[in-house]
Amino acid sequence: MKRTQIYLSNNEWQLLQMLSRKRQVTMAQLIRDAVDKVYAGKSAESFLDALNAAAGIWKNRRDLGNTEDYLGNLREDRRLERFSRR
């Protein structure tokens, strides 16, 4: 672990002091936790976990049309445009 110094505004210091007492941890620990939460890199595993959690999220939506029908209509419209240009 490395030691460092930072400058805090009075408001920042008071907030950390209050949270430190409330959570019964040091101000340094609060700062380390905040740095980890905001700036720590996300691992590939956590990315895959998020991706898997999102899979199928829209499967039961009724306000979205059928994808195959939508794509078929797009392709059909383009075919008509191409044939009309000839």
N, CA, C and O atoms as a MOPAC input file, in Angstrom:
PM7 MOZYME 1SCF
protein

 N      0.84900 1    -1.17100 1     0.00000 1
 C      0.00000 1     0.00000 1     0.00000 1
 C      0.89500 1     1.23400 1     0.00000 1
 O      1.91200 1     1.27700 1     0.69200 1
 N      0.50700 1     2.22600 1    -0.77700 1
 C      1.25200 1     3.48400 1    -0.87600 1
 C      0.55200 1     4.55800 1    -0.06300 1
 O     -0.67400 1     4.57500 1     0.05500 1
 N      1.35000 1     5.44700 1     0.49000 1
 C      0.80700 1     6.57700 1     1.24600 1
 C      0.76600 1     7.79800 1     0.33100 1
 O      1.68200 1     8.03100 1    -0.45700 1
 N     -0.31400 1     8.57300 1     0.45000 1
 C     -0.43800 1     9.79800 1    -0.34200 1
 C     -1.19200 1    10.84800 1     0.45400 1
 O     -1.83400 1    10.54400 1     1.45900 1
 N     -1.10700 1    12.07400 1    -0.00500 1
 C     -1.84500 1    13.16900 1     0.62200 1
 C     -2.74500 1    13.80600 1    -0.42600 1
 O     -2.38600 1    13.90000 1    -1.60000 1
 N     -3.91700 1    14.24000 1     0.01600 1
 C     -4.82800 1    14.94000 1    -0.89000 1
 C     -5.37800 1    16.16800 1    -0.17400 1
 O     -5.40100 1    16.23100 1     1.05600 1
 N     -5.81500 1    17.12900 1    -0.95600 1
 C     -6.47000 1    18.31200 1    -0.42000 1
 C     -7.97000 1    18.15200 1    -0.60500 1
 O     -8.44900 1    17.82900 1    -1.69200 1
 N     -8.70100 1    18.38400 1     0.48200 1
 C    -10.15900 1    18.30200 1     0.45300 1
 C    -10.74700 1    19.65000 1     0.84100 1
 O    -10.18000 1    20.37700 1     1.65600 1
 N    -11.87800 1    19.97100 1     0.25300 1
 C    -12.59100 1    21.17400 1     0.69800 1
 C    -13.15000 1    20.89200 1     2.09300 1
 O    -13.20900 1    19.74200 1     2.52900 1
 N    -13.54900 1    21.93600 1     2.77200 1
 C    -14.14900 1    21.74800 1     4.09900 1
 C    -15.38400 1    20.86300 1     4.02300 1
 O    -15.60500 1    20.01600 1     4.88700 1
 N    -16.18700 1    21.06500 1     2.98300 1
 C    -17.40200 1    20.24800 1     2.83000 1
 C    -17.05900 1    18.77900 1     2.60500 1
 O    -17.67900 1    17.89900 1     3.20100 1
 N    -16.07200 1    18.50900 1     1.74500 1
 C    -15.65700 1    17.12300 1     1.48700 1
 C    -15.14200 1    16.47200 1     2.76300 1
 O    -15.47000 1    15.32400 1     3.06300 1
 N    -14.32700 1    17.22100 1     3.51600 1
 C    -13.75200 1    16.68300 1     4.74500 1
 C    -14.85400 1    16.38200 1     5.75500 1
 O    -14.84300 1    15.33000 1     6.39600 1
 N    -15.81200 1    17.31100 1     5.89800 1
 C    -16.90600 1    17.10500 1     6.84900 1
 C    -17.76300 1    15.90100 1     6.45800 1
 O    -18.18200 1    15.12300 1     7.31500 1
 N    -18.01600 1    15.75800 1     5.17000 1
 C    -18.80100 1    14.61700 1     4.70000 1
 C    -18.08500 1    13.30600 1     5.01200 1
 O    -18.69100 1    12.36400 1     5.52300 1
 N    -16.79100 1    13.25300 1     4.70200 1
 C    -16.02200 1    12.03500 1     4.98900 1
 C    -15.95400 1    11.76500 1     6.48700 1
 O    -16.03700 1    10.61400 1     6.91700 1
 N    -15.80400 1    12.80400 1     7.26800 1
 C    -15.75200 1    12.65000 1     8.72700 1
 C    -17.06400 1    12.06100 1     9.24500 1
 O    -17.06000 1    11.15200 1    10.07400 1
 N    -18.18000 1    12.58700 1     8.75000 1
 C    -19.49800 1    12.10700 1     9.17600 1
 C    -19.70400 1    10.64500 1     8.76400 1
 O    -20.13700 1     9.82100 1     9.57000 1
 N    -19.38700 1    10.32800 1     7.49000 1
 C    -19.54400 1     8.94700 1     7.01900 1
 C    -18.61400 1     7.99500 1     7.75700 1
 O    -18.97300 1     6.85000 1     8.03200 1
 N    -17.43100 1     8.47200 1     8.06900 1
 C    -16.46000 1     7.65900 1     8.79400 1
 C    -17.01900 1     7.23400 1    10.15100 1
 O    -16.91800 1     6.07000 1    10.53900 1
 N    -17.59500 1     8.17100 1    10.85000 1
 C    -18.18900 1     7.85300 1    12.16100 1
 C    -19.39200 1     6.92400 1    12.00700 1
 O    -19.54600 1     5.95300 1    12.74800 1
 N    -20.23900 1     7.24400 1    11.02900 1
 C    -21.46500 1     6.46900 1    10.83400 1
 C    -21.15300 1     5.01700 1    10.48400 1
 O    -21.77300 1     4.09900 1    11.01900 1
 N    -20.19200 1     4.81100 1     9.58500 1
 C    -19.86400 1     3.45800 1     9.11700 1
 C    -18.77000 1     2.78300 1     9.93700 1
 O    -18.47100 1     1.60400 1     9.74500 1
 N    -18.18700 1     3.53100 1    10.83700 1
 C    -17.11300 1     3.03200 1    11.70200 1
 C    -15.93300 1     2.49300 1    10.89200 1
 O    -15.42100 1     1.40300 1    11.14300 1
 N    -15.52700 1     3.29600 1     9.91800 1
 C    -14.32300 1     3.01200 1     9.13200 1
 C    -13.52600 1     4.30400 1     9.03900 1
 O    -14.04500 1     5.38600 1     9.31700 1
 N    -12.27800 1     4.18800 1     8.65100 1
 C    -11.45200 1     5.38500 1     8.53700 1
 C    -11.83100 1     6.18300 1     7.29700 1
 O    -12.43500 1     5.66200 1     6.35900 1
 N    -11.46200 1     7.45100 1     7.31600 1
 C    -11.66500 1     8.28500 1     6.13500 1
 C    -10.85500 1     7.72800 1     4.97200 1
 O    -11.30500 1     7.75400 1     3.82700 1
 N     -9.67200 1     7.22800 1     5.26400 1
 C     -8.83100 1     6.64500 1     4.21300 1
 C     -9.54000 1     5.46500 1     3.55100 1
 O     -9.46600 1     5.30000 1     2.33300 1
 N    -10.22200 1     4.65100 1     4.34400 1
 C    -10.93600 1     3.50400 1     3.77400 1
 C    -12.08900 1     3.95600 1     2.88900 1
 O    -12.34100 1     3.36300 1     1.83900 1
 N    -12.78400 1     4.99700 1     3.30700 1
 C    -13.86000 1     5.54300 1     2.47400 1
 C    -13.32200 1     6.01400 1     1.12500 1
 O    -13.93900 1     5.77900 1     0.08700 1
 N    -12.17300 1     6.67800 1     1.14700 1
 C    -11.56500 1     7.16900 1    -0.09500 1
 C    -11.11800 1     6.00600 1    -0.96100 1
 O    -11.34100 1     6.01800 1    -2.17200 1
 N    -10.48600 1     4.99400 1    -0.35800 1
 C    -10.06100 1     3.81400 1    -1.13500 1
 C    -11.26400 1     3.12400 1    -1.77600 1
 O    -11.21900 1     2.73600 1    -2.94400 1
 N    -12.34100 1     2.97600 1    -1.00100 1
 C    -13.55200 1     2.33800 1    -1.54000 1
 C    -14.11900 1     3.13100 1    -2.71600 1
 O    -14.53500 1     2.55400 1    -3.72000 1
 N    -14.13200 1     4.45600 1    -2.58300 1
 C    -14.65500 1     5.30200 1    -3.66000 1
 C    -13.78400 1     5.19700 1    -4.90500 1
 O    -14.30400 1     5.12400 1    -6.01900 1
 N    -12.46600 1     5.18900 1    -4.72800 1
 C    -11.55200 1     5.06600 1    -5.87100 1
 C    -11.75800 1     3.71900 1    -6.55300 1
 O    -11.81300 1     3.64600 1    -7.78100 1
 N    -11.87200 1     2.66400 1    -5.77200 1
 C    -12.10500 1     1.33400 1    -6.35500 1
 C    -13.41400 1     1.30000 1    -7.14000 1
 O    -13.47200 1     0.75900 1    -8.24400 1
 N    -14.45200 1     1.87900 1    -6.56600 1
 C    -15.76500 1     1.83600 1    -7.21100 1
 C    -15.78200 1     2.63300 1    -8.51400 1
 O    -16.38300 1     2.19900 1    -9.49700 1
 N    -15.13400 1     3.78400 1    -8.52700 1
 C    -15.21500 1     4.66600 1    -9.69100 1
 C    -14.15700 1     4.35600 1   -10.73800 1
 O    -14.45400 1     4.36700 1   -11.93300 1
 N    -12.92200 1     4.07800 1   -10.31100 1
 C    -11.82000 1     4.00700 1   -11.26500 1
 C    -11.24300 1     2.61900 1   -11.50200 1
 O    -10.47700 1     2.43500 1   -12.44800 1
 N    -11.58300 1     1.64800 1   -10.68100 1
 C    -11.01500 1     0.30700 1   -10.86800 1
 C    -11.54100 1    -0.28600 1   -12.16700 1
 O    -12.71700 1    -0.13500 1   -12.49500 1
 N    -10.67000 1    -0.95600 1   -12.89800 1
 C    -11.06600 1    -1.56700 1   -14.16600 1
 C    -12.01500 1    -2.72000 1   -13.94400 1
 O    -11.93800 1    -3.42700 1   -12.94000 1
 N    -12.89500 1    -2.89700 1   -14.87900 1
 C    -13.84200 1    -4.00400 1   -14.80500 1
 C    -13.21000 1    -5.23000 1   -15.45200 1
 O    -12.60400 1    -5.13800 1   -16.52000 1
 N    -13.35100 1    -6.34200 1   -14.81600 1
 C    -12.77800 1    -7.57000 1   -15.35800 1
 C    -13.65600 1    -8.11300 1   -16.47600 1
 O    -14.83500 1    -7.77600 1   -16.57900 1
 N    -13.07300 1    -8.94500 1   -17.29700 1
 C    -13.82200 1    -9.58000 1   -18.38600 1
 C    -14.95500 1   -10.42500 1   -17.81200 1
 O    -16.02900 1   -10.52300 1   -18.40500 1
 N    -14.70800 1   -11.03000 1   -16.65900 1
 C    -15.73500 1   -11.87300 1   -16.03400 1
 C    -16.95800 1   -11.05000 1   -15.64000 1
 O    -18.09000 1   -11.48100 1   -15.86200 1
 N    -16.74100 1    -9.86700 1   -15.05500 1
 C    -17.89000 1    -9.05200 1   -14.66300 1
 C    -18.62500 1    -8.52700 1   -15.89600 1
 O    -19.84200 1    -8.34700 1   -15.85900 1
 N    -17.89300 1    -8.27900 1   -16.99100 1
 C    -18.54200 1    -7.86600 1   -18.23700 1
 C    -19.42700 1    -8.98900 1   -18.75900 1
 O    -20.56200 1    -8.74900 1   -19.17000 1
 N    -18.90800 1   -10.21500 1   -18.74300 1
 C    -19.69700 1   -11.35100 1   -19.21500 1
 C    -20.90800 1   -11.59500 1   -18.32300 1
 O    -21.97900 1   -11.95500 1   -18.81300 1
 N    -20.74400 1   -11.40300 1   -17.02300 1
 C    -21.87700 1   -11.54100 1   -16.10600 1
 C    -22.98000 1   -10.53900 1   -16.46000 1
 O    -24.16000 1   -10.89000 1   -16.48400 1
 N    -22.58800 1    -9.29300 1   -16.73300 1
 C    -23.56500 1    -8.26600 1   -17.10200 1
 C    -24.21700 1    -8.59900 1   -18.43800 1
 O    -25.42100 1    -8.41000 1   -18.61400 1
 N    -23.42300 1    -9.09300 1   -19.37200 1
 C    -23.94800 1    -9.45900 1   -20.68700 1
 C    -24.95500 1   -10.59900 1   -20.56900 1
 O    -26.01800 1   -10.56200 1   -21.18800 1
 N    -24.62000 1   -11.60300 1   -19.77900 1
 C    -25.53700 1   -12.73100 1   -19.57500 1
 C    -26.81600 1   -12.29200 1   -18.86600 1
 O    -27.89700 1   -12.79900 1   -19.16300 1
 N    -26.69500 1   -11.35800 1   -17.93800 1
 C    -27.87700 1   -10.86700 1   -17.22800 1
 C    -28.80400 1   -10.10100 1   -18.16800 1
 O    -30.01900 1   -10.08700 1   -17.97000 1
 N    -28.23300 1    -9.46700 1   -19.18800 1
 C    -29.03700 1    -8.67800 1   -20.12900 1
 C    -29.64800 1    -9.52800 1   -21.24000 1
 O    -30.57900 1    -9.08600 1   -21.91400 1
 N    -29.14200 1   -10.72400 1   -21.43300 1
 C    -29.63700 1   -11.57800 1   -22.52400 1
 C    -31.12000 1   -11.86700 1   -22.33200 1
 O    -31.54900 1   -12.27700 1   -21.25300 1
 N    -31.88900 1   -11.65200 1   -23.37600 1
 C    -33.31800 1   -11.94000 1   -23.33600 1
 C    -34.16200 1   -10.92500 1   -22.59800 1
 O    -35.33300 1   -11.17700 1   -22.31700 1
 N    -33.58800 1    -9.79200 1   -22.28500 1
 C    -34.29400 1    -8.81000 1   -21.46800 1
 C    -35.55500 1    -8.27300 1   -22.14900 1
 O    -36.48900 1    -7.84500 1   -21.47000 1
 N    -35.58900 1    -8.29200 1   -23.48200 1
 C    -36.74600 1    -7.77900 1   -24.21000 1
 C    -37.60700 1    -8.88400 1   -24.80100 1
 O    -38.47700 1    -8.59700 1   -25.62300 1
 N    -37.40100 1   -10.11300 1   -24.41800 1
 C    -38.07300 1   -11.22100 1   -25.09100 1
 C    -39.59400 1   -11.20200 1   -24.94200 1
 O    -40.29100 1   -11.68300 1   -25.83600 1
 N    -40.12100 1   -10.67800 1   -23.87000 1
 C    -41.56900 1   -10.68900 1   -23.65700 1
 C    -42.23700 1    -9.34200 1   -23.91700 1
 O    -43.38600 1    -9.13700 1   -23.52400 1
 N    -41.53800 1    -8.43500 1   -24.56500 1
 C    -42.13700 1    -7.12700 1   -24.85500 1
 C    -43.12400 1    -7.25400 1   -26.00100 1
 O    -42.84500 1    -7.89800 1   -27.01300 1
 N    -44.27300 1    -6.63500 1   -25.83000 1
 C    -45.31100 1    -6.70200 1   -26.86000 1
 C    -45.34700 1    -5.44800 1   -27.72600 1
 O    -46.02000 1    -5.41300 1   -28.75600 1
 N    -44.62000 1    -4.42300 1   -27.30000 1
 C    -44.63300 1    -3.18400 1   -28.07100 1
 C    -43.62000 1    -3.19800 1   -29.20900 1
 O    -43.58900 1    -2.27600 1   -30.02500 1
 N    -42.79900 1    -4.23200 1   -29.26700 1
 C    -41.82400 1    -4.36700 1   -30.34400 1
 C    -42.36000 1    -5.35400 1   -31.36600 1
 O    -42.89900 1    -6.40300 1   -31.01400 1
 N    -42.20600 1    -5.00800 1   -32.62000 1
 C    -42.67900 1    -5.89800 1   -33.66900 1
 C    -41.77300 1    -7.10800 1   -33.83200 1
 O    -40.74600 1    -7.23300 1   -33.16500 1
 N    -42.17200 1    -7.98700 1   -34.72400 1
 C    -41.39800 1    -9.17600 1   -35.03300 1
 C    -40.18500 1    -8.77100 1   -35.87000 1
 O    -40.33200 1    -8.12600 1   -36.90800 1
 N    -39.00500 1    -9.14400 1   -35.42600 1
 C    -37.77100 1    -8.75300 1   -36.10500 1
 C    -37.70800 1    -9.28900 1   -37.52200 1
 O    -37.31000 1    -8.57100 1   -38.44000 1
 N    -38.09400 1   -10.53300 1   -37.71100 1
 C    -38.03700 1   -11.12700 1   -39.05000 1
 C    -38.96500 1   -10.39700 1   -40.01600 1
 O    -38.60000 1   -10.16200 1   -41.16800 1
 N    -40.15700 1   -10.03900 1   -39.55800 1
 C    -41.08900 1    -9.28800 1   -40.40700 1
 C    -40.52300 1    -7.91500 1   -40.75700 1
 O    -40.60600 1    -7.46500 1   -41.89900 1
 N    -39.95200 1    -7.26500 1   -39.75800 1
 C    -39.38800 1    -5.92800 1   -39.96300 1
 C    -38.26900 1    -5.96400 1   -40.99500 1
 O    -38.24400 1    -5.15400 1   -41.92200 1
 N    -37.34300 1    -6.90500 1   -40.83100 1
 C    -36.23100 1    -7.01500 1   -41.78100 1
 C    -36.72300 1    -7.40500 1   -43.16600 1
 O    -36.20700 1    -6.91200 1   -44.16900 1
 N    -37.70600 1    -8.27600 1   -43.23000 1
 C    -38.27700 1    -8.65800 1   -44.51800 1
 C    -38.87300 1    -7.46200 1   -45.24100 1
 O    -38.69600 1    -7.31000 1   -46.45000 1
 N    -39.57800 1    -6.61400 1   -44.50600 1
 C    -40.15300 1    -5.40600 1   -45.10400 1
 C    -39.07200 1    -4.45400 1   -45.59000 1
 O    -39.20500 1    -3.85800 1   -46.65800 1
 N    -38.01300 1    -4.30700 1   -44.82200 1
 C    -36.91000 1    -3.44600 1   -45.25600 1
 C    -36.29600 1    -3.96300 1   -46.54900 1
 O    -36.05500 1    -3.20300 1   -47.48700 1
 N    -36.05100 1    -5.24500 1   -46.58300 1
 C    -35.43600 1    -5.83200 1   -47.78200 1
 C    -36.36600 1    -5.71100 1   -48.98800 1
 O    -35.91900 1    -5.42600 1   -50.09900 1
 N    -37.64100 1    -5.92500 1   -48.76600 1
 C    -38.60800 1    -5.83500 1   -49.86000 1
 C    -38.65300 1    -4.41700 1   -50.42000 1
 O    -38.69200 1    -4.22600 1   -51.63500 1
 N    -38.64900 1    -3.42300 1   -49.53000 1
 C    -38.65700 1    -2.03100 1   -49.98200 1
 C    -37.43100 1    -1.72000 1   -50.82400 1
 O    -37.53900 1    -1.01100 1   -51.82400 1
 N    -36.29500 1    -2.22100 1   -50.45200 1
 C    -35.07600 1    -1.95800 1   -51.21300 1
 C    -35.10800 1    -2.65500 1   -52.56600 1
 O    -34.61700 1    -2.11600 1   -53.55800 1
 N    -35.68100 1    -3.84300 1   -52.60800 1
 C    -35.78800 1    -4.54600 1   -53.89200 1
 C    -36.65500 1    -3.75200 1   -54.85800 1
 O    -36.33500 1    -3.63200 1   -56.04100 1
 N    -37.74700 1    -3.21600 1   -54.34600 1
 C    -38.62800 1    -2.41900 1   -55.20300 1
 C    -37.90800 1    -1.18000 1   -55.72500 1
 O    -38.07500 1    -0.80500 1   -56.88500 1
 N    -37.10300 1    -0.54100 1   -54.86400 1
 C    -36.33600 1     0.63200 1   -55.29800 1
 C    -35.35300 1     0.26500 1   -56.40000 1
 O    -35.22700 1     0.98400 1   -57.39100 1
 N    -34.66600 1    -0.84200 1   -56.22800 1
 C    -33.66500 1    -1.25400 1   -57.22400 1
 C    -34.31900 1    -1.57900 1   -58.56100 1
 O    -33.80200 1    -1.21400 1   -59.61600 1
 N    -35.44600 1    -2.25900 1   -58.51300 1
 C    -36.11800 1    -2.62800 1   -59.76200 1
 C    -36.71400 1    -1.40800 1   -60.46100 1
 O    -36.77200 1    -1.36600 1   -61.69000 1
 N    -37.15200 1    -0.42200 1   -59.69200 1
 C    -37.76500 1     0.75900 1   -60.30400 1
 C    -36.72000 1     1.65800 1   -60.96300 1
 O    -37.06400 1     2.46300 1   -61.82800 1
 N    -35.45800 1     1.53700 1   -60.57200 1
 C    -34.38600 1     2.34100 1   -61.16600 1
 C    -33.95900 1     1.81300 1   -62.52800 1
 O    -33.32400 1     2.53300 1   -63.29800 1
 N    -34.29400 1     0.58400 1   -62.83100 1
 C    -33.83200 1    -0.03300 1   -64.08700 1
 C    -34.57500 1     0.45000 1   -65.26800 1
 O    -34.29900 1     0.02200 1   -66.38900 1

